[in-house]
Amino acid sequence: MSQDHVAAQQAALDEHHDDPGDLPVMRARFEHNGSPRYLLYTIKRFGFDRDHGFHLDVELVSDALEDGIETVEELLQEGHADLIDIDYISIARERAGGADIVAFHPYGRTVGGLVAPEDSDIDGLEDLSGKRIGVVRRLDKNWILTRAACREFHDFDPDETATPVEAGSKVELTRMIREGEVDAGFQFWQIIPEITETGPYENVLPVSELVQRLSKTDNKLPIAPFLTSGEYLDEQTETVRAFTDAYRDAVDRLVEDDEIWEEISDQLMSYDDPEVMRAVRDGWRDMVVRDWDEDSVEGMYRLFDHLKAVAGADALGVEEIPEGTFEVDP
């Protein structure tokens, strides 16, 4: 994705950035190629933040890693953001390391899939050994879940029997897949249609299926929640609650309204292709989680415990989910 396109996306968001006046401000910082930007655009486009008495300031940032953590994580931890989303295993890892961060609302089952050339001999987990497999990073949730599933169902660890190749960003991973530097790559779900709908590639292994197999539940578990700093949550509790209300309004709109997706495609997607748009729209609707409760969080703990038992704490990068990681009803 070119810098010009990133700037164009930001400009589309800025069209709806009115003067906050005296409203409390929540600074949202999200990756320029992440799926939350569709939701954030919808909140701004229809003024759902104003409807609930706050101003959402949205800025798109890099998806690169710095010292092993994502740009958005760094911005939150350094006090330059109030709202981001990352997977809950990463939240547990960073919180265990001393980061003052709290997950307060679910976003969705934000996992990806294994993209391979259509003529590849990779059809599933059992075919990974001996292959060069692209990942954004080895602590990426897609790779952790895959390692756990391989050990649980096929008695091998692809971290040992395959060659994982870290790309460092989603953009670089797409390039590596297209240029054949890896045999296949675990790309994030919202980028997969841009690859499979525009070239001879297919999603041979949806990681969402592994989530359900490993968690042993029919409930759609959120993998990525929204998070903020503990300080912001304490000082701006009502603003955090207001965001959850604006979020639900936006989810309802995106689930029910096909026309807004055409606008999103025009403003925020890098491919002007109706097939890509429809694939992303349907994938988003399948991925998103509108609400959570204690049962959902218990399911997330069960999945974590299962991943730890199967893949080990080293694969997760953390021994346990620290107390206070989730705030279900702030």
C-alpha positions as CSV (number, residue, x, y, z in Angstrom):
1,M,0.0,0.0,0.0
2,S,1.5,3.3,-1.1
3,Q,2.0,6.3,1.1
4,D,-0.3,8.2,-1.2
5,H,-3.1,5.7,-0.5
6,V,-2.5,5.9,3.2
7,A,-2.7,9.7,3.0
8,A,-5.9,9.4,1.0
9,Q,-7.4,7.1,3.7
10,Q,-6.5,9.6,6.4
11,A,-8.0,12.5,4.3
12,A,-11.2,10.5,4.0
13,L,-11.3,10.2,7.8
14,D,-10.3,13.8,8.3
15,E,-13.4,14.9,6.3
16,H,-15.4,13.9,9.3
17,H,-13.1,15.3,12.0
18,D,-15.1,18.3,13.2
19,D,-14.1,20.6,16.1
20,P,-14.3,18.6,19.4
21,G,-15.2,21.8,21.3
22,D,-15.6,20.8,24.9
23,L,-16.2,17.2,24.3
24,P,-13.8,14.7,25.9
25,V,-11.4,13.3,23.3
26,M,-10.3,9.7,22.7
27,R,-7.2,9.4,20.5
28,A,-7.6,6.3,18.3
29,R,-4.5,5.1,16.6
30,F,-4.9,2.1,14.2
31,E,-2.9,0.5,11.5
32,H,-3.5,1.8,8.0
33,N,-4.2,-1.7,6.7
34,G,-6.1,-3.0,9.7
35,S,-9.8,-3.8,9.6
36,P,-10.9,-1.5,12.5
37,R,-10.5,1.4,10.1
38,Y,-13.8,0.4,8.5
39,L,-15.5,0.6,11.9
40,L,-13.8,3.9,12.9
41,Y,-14.7,5.5,9.5
42,T,-18.4,4.5,10.1
43,I,-18.4,6.1,13.6
44,K,-17.0,9.3,12.2
45,R,-19.1,9.2,9.0
46,F,-22.4,9.0,10.9
47,G,-21.3,11.0,14.0
48,F,-21.8,8.2,16.4
49,D,-19.1,9.6,18.7
50,R,-20.9,12.9,19.0
51,D,-24.2,11.1,19.5
52,H,-22.7,9.6,22.6
53,G,-21.0,12.7,23.9
54,F,-17.3,12.4,22.9
55,H,-14.9,13.1,20.1
56,L,-13.0,10.2,18.5
57,D,-9.8,11.4,17.0
58,V,-8.6,8.8,14.4
59,E,-5.1,8.6,13.0
60,L,-3.8,5.8,10.8
61,V,-0.3,4.7,11.6
62,S,2.4,2.2,10.4
63,D,1.9,-1.6,10.8
64,A,5.7,-2.1,11.4
65,L,7.3,-3.6,14.4
66,E,9.6,-1.7,16.7
67,D,11.7,-3.7,19.2
68,G,9.2,-6.6,18.8
69,I,6.0,-4.6,19.4
70,E,3.6,-3.1,17.0
71,T,3.5,0.7,16.4
72,V,0.1,1.0,18.0
73,E,1.2,-0.7,21.2
74,E,4.2,1.6,21.4
75,L,1.9,4.7,21.0
76,L,-0.4,3.6,23.7
77,Q,2.3,2.7,26.1
78,E,4.1,6.0,25.5
79,G,1.0,8.0,26.1
80,H,0.3,9.1,22.5
81,A,-2.9,7.1,22.1
82,D,-6.0,6.2,24.1
83,L,-7.5,3.5,22.0
84,I,-5.9,0.6,20.0
85,D,-6.7,-3.1,19.3
86,I,-4.3,-6.0,19.5
87,D,-4.8,-9.7,20.2
88,Y,-5.4,-10.7,23.8
89,I,-2.3,-12.9,24.0
90,S,-0.2,-9.8,23.2
91,I,-2.1,-7.8,25.7
92,A,-1.3,-10.4,28.4
93,R,2.3,-10.5,27.3
94,E,2.7,-6.7,27.5
95,R,0.8,-6.4,30.7
96,A,2.9,-9.1,32.3
97,G,5.9,-7.1,31.3
98,G,4.6,-4.1,33.2
99,A,2.5,-2.2,30.6
100,D,-0.5,-0.3,32.1
101,I,-3.0,-1.6,29.6
102,V,-6.5,-2.9,29.9
103,A,-8.8,-4.7,27.4
104,F,-12.4,-3.2,27.8
105,H,-14.4,-4.4,24.9
106,P,-14.2,-7.1,22.2
107,Y,-13.6,-6.4,18.6
108,G,-13.5,-9.7,16.8
109,R,-12.1,-13.0,15.7
110,T,-9.2,-11.2,14.0
111,V,-7.2,-14.1,12.7
112,G,-6.0,-14.8,9.2
113,G,-5.3,-17.6,6.9
114,L,-2.6,-19.4,5.1
115,V,-2.3,-18.0,1.6
116,A,-0.6,-20.2,-1.0
117,P,-0.3,-20.4,-4.8
118,E,-3.2,-22.3,-6.4
119,D,-0.8,-24.9,-7.6
120,S,0.8,-25.4,-4.2
121,D,0.9,-28.9,-2.6
122,I,0.0,-27.2,0.8
123,D,-3.6,-28.1,1.6
124,G,-3.6,-28.0,5.4
125,L,-1.7,-28.4,8.6
126,E,-0.1,-31.7,7.8
127,D,1.7,-30.2,4.8
128,L,3.7,-27.5,6.6
129,S,6.8,-29.4,7.4
130,G,9.8,-28.7,5.2
131,K,8.2,-25.5,3.8
132,R,9.2,-21.8,4.1
133,I,6.2,-20.2,5.8
134,G,5.9,-16.4,6.0
135,V,4.6,-14.8,9.2
136,V,4.5,-11.2,10.3
137,R,6.4,-12.3,13.4
138,R,6.8,-15.6,15.2
139,L,4.7,-14.4,18.1
140,D,1.9,-13.6,15.8
141,K,-1.4,-15.2,16.9
142,N,-1.8,-17.0,13.6
143,W,1.5,-18.8,14.0
144,I,0.9,-19.6,17.7
145,L,-2.6,-21.0,16.9
146,T,-1.1,-23.0,14.1
147,R,1.7,-24.4,16.2
148,A,-0.9,-25.4,18.9
149,A,-3.1,-27.1,16.3
150,C,-0.3,-29.0,14.7
151,R,0.9,-30.3,18.0
152,E,-2.7,-31.1,19.2
153,F,-3.9,-32.8,16.0
154,H,-0.7,-34.0,14.1
155,D,2.0,-34.4,16.8
156,F,4.6,-32.0,15.3
157,D,5.6,-28.4,15.8
158,P,6.0,-26.4,12.6
159,D,8.3,-24.0,14.4
160,E,10.8,-26.9,14.4
161,T,9.8,-28.9,11.2
162,A,9.1,-25.9,8.9
163,T,11.1,-22.7,8.4
164,P,9.1,-19.7,9.6
165,V,10.2,-16.5,7.9
166,E,9.4,-13.2,9.7
167,A,8.3,-10.4,7.4
168,G,8.0,-7.6,10.0
169,S,4.8,-6.1,8.5
170,K,1.7,-7.2,6.6
171,V,2.8,-5.2,3.5
172,E,6.2,-7.0,3.4
173,L,4.5,-10.4,3.9
174,T,2.2,-9.8,0.9
175,R,5.3,-9.0,-1.2
176,M,7.1,-12.2,-0.1
177,I,4.0,-14.3,-1.0
178,R,3.7,-12.7,-4.4
179,E,7.3,-12.9,-5.2
180,G,7.7,-16.5,-4.1
181,E,10.1,-15.9,-1.3
182,V,8.0,-18.2,0.9
183,D,6.0,-21.2,0.0
184,A,2.9,-19.8,1.8
185,G,2.2,-17.1,4.3
186,F,-0.1,-16.5,7.2
187,Q,-1.7,-13.2,6.2
188,F,-4.3,-11.2,8.2
189,W,-7.9,-11.9,7.1
190,Q,-8.7,-8.4,5.7
191,I,-5.8,-8.5,3.3
192,I,-6.4,-12.0,2.0
193,P,-9.1,-11.0,-0.5
194,E,-6.7,-8.5,-2.1
195,I,-4.3,-11.3,-2.8
196,T,-6.7,-14.2,-3.7
197,E,-9.2,-12.1,-5.7
198,T,-6.4,-10.5,-7.8
199,G,-4.0,-13.3,-8.4
200,P,-3.5,-17.1,-8.5
201,Y,-3.6,-17.7,-4.8
202,E,-6.0,-19.3,-2.3
203,N,-6.6,-19.3,1.4
204,V,-5.8,-23.0,2.1
205,L,-6.2,-22.8,5.9
206,P,-8.5,-20.3,7.6
207,V,-7.2,-19.9,11.2
208,S,-10.7,-19.1,12.5
209,E,-11.4,-22.8,12.1
210,L,-8.4,-23.6,14.3
211,V,-9.7,-21.2,17.0
212,Q,-13.0,-23.1,17.2
213,R,-11.3,-26.6,17.1
214,L,-8.9,-25.6,19.8
215,S,-11.4,-23.8,22.1
216,K,-13.9,-26.7,21.7
217,T,-16.8,-24.2,21.6
218,D,-19.4,-23.1,19.1
219,N,-19.3,-19.6,20.5
220,K,-17.4,-17.1,18.3
221,L,-14.5,-16.0,20.5
222,P,-13.0,-12.6,20.2
223,I,-9.3,-12.7,19.7
224,A,-8.7,-9.0,19.5
225,P,-10.2,-6.6,22.0
226,F,-10.0,-2.8,22.2
227,L,-7.7,-1.6,24.9
228,T,-6.7,1.6,26.6
229,S,-4.3,2.6,29.4
230,G,-5.4,2.0,33.0
231,E,-4.9,5.7,33.6
232,Y,-7.3,6.7,30.8
233,L,-9.8,4.1,31.9
234,D,-9.7,5.5,35.5
235,E,-9.9,9.2,34.4
236,Q,-12.3,8.8,31.4
237,T,-14.5,5.9,32.4
238,E,-17.6,7.6,30.8
239,T,-15.8,8.2,27.6
240,V,-14.8,4.6,27.4
241,R,-18.4,3.6,27.9
242,A,-19.5,6.1,25.3
243,F,-17.1,4.5,22.8
244,T,-18.6,1.0,23.4
245,D,-22.0,2.5,22.6
246,A,-20.7,4.2,19.4
247,Y,-19.1,0.9,18.5
248,R,-22.3,-1.0,18.8
249,D,-24.1,1.6,16.6
250,A,-21.4,1.3,14.0
251,V,-21.5,-2.5,14.1
252,D,-25.2,-2.5,13.6
253,R,-24.8,-0.2,10.6
254,L,-22.1,-2.3,9.0
255,V,-24.0,-5.5,9.5
256,E,-27.2,-4.2,8.0
257,D,-26.2,-1.7,5.4
258,D,-24.5,-2.8,2.1
259,E,-24.2,0.7,0.7
260,I,-21.8,1.9,3.4
261,W,-19.4,-0.8,2.3
262,E,-19.4,0.6,-1.2
263,E,-18.4,4.0,0.2
264,I,-15.7,2.3,2.4
265,S,-14.4,0.5,-0.6
266,D,-14.0,3.8,-2.5
267,Q,-12.4,5.6,0.5
268,L,-10.4,3.0,2.3
269,M,-9.6,0.0,0.2
270,S,-6.5,-0.2,-2.1
271,Y,-8.3,-2.3,-4.8
272,D,-11.3,-0.8,-6.6
273,D,-12.8,-4.3,-7.1
274,P,-16.4,-5.2,-6.2
275,E,-15.3,-8.8,-5.5
276,V,-12.6,-7.7,-3.1
277,M,-15.1,-5.4,-1.4
278,R,-17.8,-8.1,-1.0
279,A,-15.2,-10.6,0.4
280,V,-13.9,-8.1,2.9
281,R,-17.5,-7.1,3.9
282,D,-18.6,-10.7,4.4
283,G,-15.4,-11.5,6.2
284,W,-15.8,-8.5,8.5
285,R,-19.4,-9.5,9.4
286,D,-18.3,-13.0,10.2
287,M,-15.3,-11.8,12.3
288,V,-16.9,-9.0,14.4
289,V,-18.1,-9.6,18.0
290,R,-20.7,-7.0,19.1
291,D,-20.6,-7.7,22.9
292,W,-19.0,-9.8,25.4
293,D,-19.7,-11.1,28.9
294,E,-18.1,-13.2,31.6
295,D,-18.8,-16.4,29.6
296,S,-16.9,-15.0,26.6
297,V,-13.9,-14.0,28.8
298,E,-13.9,-17.5,30.4
299,G,-13.8,-19.0,26.9
300,M,-10.8,-16.7,26.1
301,Y,-9.1,-18.0,29.3
302,R,-9.8,-21.6,28.3
303,L,-8.3,-21.1,24.8
304,F,-5.2,-19.5,26.4
305,D,-4.8,-22.4,28.8
306,H,-5.2,-24.8,25.9
307,L,-2.6,-23.0,23.8
308,K,-0.2,-23.0,26.7
309,A,-0.7,-26.7,27.4
310,V,-0.2,-27.6,23.8
311,A,2.3,-25.1,22.5
312,G,3.9,-24.0,25.8
313,A,4.5,-20.6,27.4
314,D,7.5,-19.9,25.3
315,A,5.3,-20.0,22.1
316,L,2.9,-17.6,23.8
317,G,5.6,-15.4,25.3
318,V,3.7,-15.2,28.6
319,E,3.0,-17.7,31.4
320,E,-0.6,-16.5,32.3
321,I,-3.1,-13.8,31.7
322,P,-2.4,-11.3,34.4
323,E,-5.1,-10.1,36.8
324,G,-6.9,-7.0,35.5
325,T,-6.3,-7.7,31.8
326,F,-10.0,-7.7,31.0
327,E,-12.6,-5.1,32.2
328,V,-15.9,-6.5,31.0
329,D,-18.1,-3.7,32.3
330,P,-16.0,-0.5,32.8
